[in-house]
Amino acid sequence: MSGFSFSFAGDDIEDDQTQSSETQKANTQAAETGTLCRPAPSTAFPVTGATLLPPTHHSLASILSLLPSKVSYSSLVITLDDGGKIAIPRRELWDVRVQLMAEEDDEGLRNLGSDDVRTGVYEGGFKSWESSVDLVKVLHSRRGGIGRRRILEMGCGTALPSMAMLQWMLEGTGEGGLDLGLADYNPTVLQLVTLPNLLLSWAQVVKGREGEWEEESDLEITEELLVEFTNSLAEKNIKLSFFSGVWSPEFVQLVEANMGMGEAQFTVIGAETIYSPAALKSFADSLVGLLQRMLATNESSLVAAKKVYFGVGGSMEDFCDIVRAKGFSVEGVREESDGVRRAVVEVKISNTFES
């Protein structure tokens, strides 16, 4: 399967604790301002007739069964708007590559080289993108509250925002439980990055209470650990759902079938999901479909992205125009003007549309 590739942010957000002092400072700033982005020429066009991965639901048990016996990780420390910090452990990218080389690779991801995105093959899920940090900060300001919540992260990849939400729930910030859905085009990304990162977030909270957590180390994944993990989720009334495949009406139906029960507050979150016209349209269409069909008491979406993806074609302005044309309201909730300009917007069904 072929596609297009480009490099709008060729470096993963680095762990600044493994760098020299000057590099630490530069990378910390880059992680929080987007200066790691290096626009490059691109031929970012979808491939006509390419076969795309169909929408698929994956149970927690099925992905747990595919985990390796050990994962290596380091922590990204994010400074929040109130001056506090949150440390988010992430599986090391080199560790992911080692597992890709050692196991069957039905999706052909081990041959990606330096490509960030290749449409129809890989959508950038192994790397953490700057706008996901912005989304963590916004979610922190809105954490807590009473009542069960349903949150779906579209294009989750390393899932920084979802990891932060999970940590806050495990630490007791928020009541009523959480239905957390994680969607990435590649099932391999869910297996190698998304779930391992969620497991690391849980382990950080649990082992941190016992003084047994290090910001950079290896996590041994034993049967006993996984039993403790699943029992802990059940005790906290946390449900995890995983989805892969292309954004489409079928994807919307699949999410509705697995997360659509009840009237708990429903929120879609997404970071760096509108980088090209094709991705922008499929994301906007699926987002609108979800907000219309989930039958929640309060549906909304938080979308974080760069203002413009130079050389690629996506932009926040185009996204806002599309969802407004579909009868939704858009409100800016955060802007970053240093480095590459970025924004977070909230999308809701407008009063006019509801009437």
C-alpha positions in Angstrom: 0.0 0.0 0.0 1.4 3.4 -0.9 0.5 6.9 0.2 2.1 10.3 0.8 4.7 11.3 3.3 5.8 14.6 4.6 7.6 16.0 7.6 5.9 18.9 9.4 7.4 18.0 12.8 10.2 15.6 12.3 11.2 15.2 15.9 9.3 13.6 18.7 8.9 15.7 21.8 12.0 14.7 23.7 12.5 13.9 27.3 14.5 16.9 28.5 16.1 14.8 31.3 18.3 12.9 29.0 19.8 16.0 27.3 22.5 18.5 28.1 21.4 21.6 30.0 21.2 23.8 26.9 19.4 21.1 24.9 17.1 20.5 27.9 16.1 24.2 27.8 15.6 24.2 24.0 13.6 21.0 24.0 11.4 22.0 27.0 10.6 25.2 25.2 9.9 23.3 22.0 7.6 20.9 23.7 5.5 23.7 25.0 5.7 26.2 22.1 5.9 24.1 19.0 9.3 25.2 17.9 10.3 21.6 17.1 8.2 22.0 14.0 10.2 22.3 10.8 7.9 22.8 7.8 9.1 21.0 4.7 8.0 20.7 1.1 5.4 18.1 0.7 3.4 16.1 -1.8 0.6 15.5 0.7 -2.2 14.2 -1.4 -4.3 11.1 -0.8 -3.8 8.1 -3.1 -6.9 7.5 -5.2 -8.2 4.0 -4.8 -6.0 3.0 -1.9 -7.4 0.4 0.4 -7.8 1.9 3.9 -7.9 0.0 7.2 -11.6 -0.6 8.1 -12.9 0.7 11.5 -12.4 -1.9 14.1 -13.1 -2.2 17.9 -10.5 -3.8 20.1 -11.2 -4.9 23.6 -8.8 -4.1 26.4 -8.1 -7.8 27.0 -7.2 -8.4 23.3 -4.5 -5.7 23.4 -3.2 -6.6 26.9 -2.5 -10.1 25.5 -0.1 -8.6 22.9 2.1 -6.6 25.4 5.8 -7.5 25.6 7.3 -8.6 28.9 9.0 -5.3 29.4 8.8 -1.7 28.1 11.4 1.1 28.5 10.1 4.6 29.2 11.1 8.1 30.1 8.9 11.0 31.4 7.8 14.2 29.8 7.2 16.9 32.4 4.6 19.5 31.4 4.3 22.8 33.2 0.6 23.6 33.7 -1.0 27.0 33.6 -1.3 27.2 37.4 2.4 26.6 37.8 2.0 23.0 38.7 3.6 20.1 36.8 2.5 16.7 35.5 5.0 14.0 34.6 3.7 11.8 31.8 5.7 8.5 31.2 6.0 7.5 27.6 7.4 4.3 26.0 10.7 5.1 24.4 10.5 5.3 20.6 13.6 3.2 20.2 11.9 0.5 22.3 8.9 0.5 19.9 11.2 0.1 16.9 13.0 -2.8 18.5 9.6 -4.6 19.0 8.6 -3.8 15.4 11.7 -5.4 14.1 11.3 -8.5 16.2 7.6 -9.2 15.5 5.3 -9.7 12.5 4.6 -6.3 10.9 1.4 -6.7 8.9 1.0 -2.9 8.5 4.6 -2.4 7.1 5.5 0.2 9.7 9.1 -0.9 10.3 10.0 0.5 6.9 8.7 4.0 7.5 12.2 5.5 7.9 11.9 9.2 8.8 8.4 9.7 7.5 5.9 11.3 9.9 2.8 10.5 8.0 2.0 8.2 5.1 -1.6 8.3 4.2 -3.3 4.9 4.1 -0.3 3.3 5.9 0.6 5.3 9.0 -0.8 8.5 10.6 2.0 9.6 12.9 0.9 7.8 16.0 4.4 6.8 17.4 5.3 10.4 18.1 4.0 13.0 20.5 3.0 16.3 18.9 3.2 19.8 20.4 -0.6 20.5 20.3 -1.2 17.5 22.6 0.6 19.4 25.3 -1.7 22.3 24.8 -4.7 20.0 25.2 -3.3 18.6 28.4 -3.2 22.1 29.8 -6.8 22.8 28.8 -8.1 19.5 30.2 -6.3 20.3 33.5 -8.2 23.5 33.8 -11.5 21.5 33.3 -10.7 18.4 35.3 -12.9 17.3 38.2 -16.7 17.6 38.3 -19.4 15.2 39.4 -20.9 12.5 37.2 -19.6 9.9 34.8 -17.8 11.2 31.8 -17.2 9.8 28.3 -14.1 11.0 26.4 -12.9 9.8 23.0 -9.5 10.8 21.8 -9.4 10.7 18.0 -5.9 10.2 16.5 -4.6 9.3 20.0 -1.2 7.9 19.1 0.9 8.3 22.3 -2.2 9.6 24.0 -0.7 12.4 26.2 -4.1 14.0 26.9 -5.8 10.6 27.7 -2.9 9.7 29.9 -3.2 12.9 31.9 -7.0 12.3 32.3 -6.3 8.7 33.5 -3.8 9.9 36.0 -6.1 12.5 37.5 -8.9 9.9 37.8 -6.7 7.4 39.5 -5.5 10.1 41.9 -9.1 10.8 42.8 -9.7 14.1 40.9 -13.2 13.6 39.5 -16.2 11.5 40.5 -18.5 9.1 38.8 -16.0 7.2 36.7 -14.7 7.5 33.1 -15.4 5.8 29.8 -12.2 6.5 27.9 -12.1 5.7 24.1 -8.8 5.8 22.2 -8.8 5.8 18.4 -5.8 5.6 16.1 -5.7 4.6 12.4 -3.1 1.9 13.1 -4.0 -1.0 15.4 -0.2 -1.5 15.8 0.0 2.0 17.3 -2.7 1.1 19.9 -0.7 -2.1 20.7 2.8 -0.7 20.8 2.3 2.8 22.2 -1.2 3.7 23.3 -1.9 0.9 25.8 1.6 0.7 27.1 1.5 4.4 27.8 -1.8 4.1 29.7 -0.3 1.2 31.7 2.7 3.3 32.5 0.5 6.2 33.7 -1.3 3.8 36.0 1.9 2.3 37.3 3.3 5.8 38.0 0.3 6.6 40.2 0.3 3.2 42.0 4.0 2.7 42.4 4.6 6.4 43.2 2.5 6.0 46.3 4.9 3.3 47.4 8.0 5.3 46.5 9.0 2.8 43.8 8.6 4.9 40.7 11.5 6.3 38.6 11.0 8.9 35.9 13.2 6.8 33.5 13.5 3.1 33.7 11.9 -0.2 32.5 8.5 -1.6 33.5 8.3 -5.4 33.9 4.9 -6.5 32.6 3.9 -9.6 34.5 0.5 -11.4 34.8 0.3 -10.1 38.3 0.8 -6.5 37.2 -1.9 -6.8 34.5 -4.4 -8.3 37.0 -3.7 -5.4 39.4 -4.1 -2.9 36.5 -7.5 -4.3 35.4 -8.8 -4.6 39.0 -7.7 -1.0 39.7 -9.6 0.3 36.6 -12.7 -1.6 37.8 -12.4 -0.1 41.3 -12.2 3.4 39.9 -15.1 2.7 37.5 -12.9 3.3 34.4 -13.6 1.6 31.1 -11.1 1.6 28.2 -12.2 1.1 24.6 -9.9 1.0 21.5 -10.7 1.8 17.9 -8.6 1.6 14.8 -9.2 2.3 11.1 -10.3 5.1 8.9 -12.5 7.9 10.1 -15.9 7.4 8.4 -19.6 6.9 9.0 -18.8 3.3 9.9 -16.3 4.6 12.5 -19.0 6.8 14.0 -21.4 3.8 14.2 -18.7 1.7 15.8 -18.0 4.3 18.5 -21.7 4.8 19.1 -22.2 1.1 19.6 -19.4 0.8 22.1 -19.6 4.2 23.9 -23.1 5.5 23.2 -25.1 4.0 26.1 -26.4 6.4 28.7 -26.4 10.2 29.0 -23.1 10.9 30.5 -21.2 13.9 29.3 -19.5 13.1 26.1 -16.4 14.9 24.8 -14.2 14.3 21.7 -10.6 15.4 22.0 -8.1 15.6 19.2 -4.6 17.0 18.7 -2.9 17.5 15.3 -5.7 15.8 13.5 -6.3 18.4 10.7 -2.8 18.6 9.1 -4.0 18.1 5.5 -7.3 18.8 3.6 -8.1 15.1 3.4 -7.5 14.5 7.1 -9.3 17.7 8.0 -12.5 16.7 6.1 -12.7 13.1 7.4 -12.0 14.3 11.0 -14.6 17.1 10.8 -17.2 14.8 9.3 -16.7 12.1 11.9 -16.6 14.6 14.7 -19.9 16.1 13.7 -21.4 12.7 13.3 -20.3 11.7 16.8 -21.7 14.9 18.5 -25.0 14.5 16.7 -25.5 10.8 17.6 -24.0 10.2 21.1 -27.2 11.4 22.9 -25.3 12.9 25.8 -26.5 15.7 28.1 -23.6 17.9 27.1 -21.7 17.1 23.9 -18.6 19.0 23.0 -15.2 18.7 21.4 -11.7 20.1 22.1 -9.5 20.3 19.1 -5.9 21.4 19.3 -3.8 22.1 16.2 -1.4 24.4 14.5 -3.0 27.5 12.9 -1.5 26.5 9.5 0.3 23.4 8.4 2.7 25.0 5.9 3.3 22.9 2.7 0.6 20.4 3.7 -2.6 22.3 3.4 -4.5 21.9 6.6 -5.4 24.9 8.8 -7.5 25.7 11.9 -9.4 28.3 10.0 -10.6 25.8 7.4 -11.6 23.4 10.1 -13.7 26.0 11.9 -15.4 27.0 8.7 -16.4 23.4 7.9 -17.9 22.7 11.3 -19.7 26.1 11.4 -21.2 25.3 8.0 -22.5 22.1 9.5 -24.4 24.0 12.2 -21.9 23.9 15.1 -20.5 26.8 17.1 -16.7 27.2 17.6 -15.1 29.0 20.5 -11.4 29.6 20.9 -10.2 28.5 24.4 -6.4 28.8 24.1 -3.7 30.2 21.8 0.0 29.8 21.6 1.8 32.6 19.8 5.5 31.7 20.5 7.1 29.6 17.8 4.6 27.9 15.5 1.2 29.4 16.2 -1.3 26.9 17.7 -4.8 27.0 19.1 -7.3 25.0 21.0 -11.0 25.4 20.1 -14.2 24.0 21.5 -16.9 22.8 19.1 -20.5 22.4 20.2 -23.9 22.1 18.6 -25.2 25.6 18.2 -28.5 26.8 19.6 -29.7 27.5 16.1 -28.9 23.9 15.1 -30.6 22.4 18.1 -33.9 24.3 17.5 
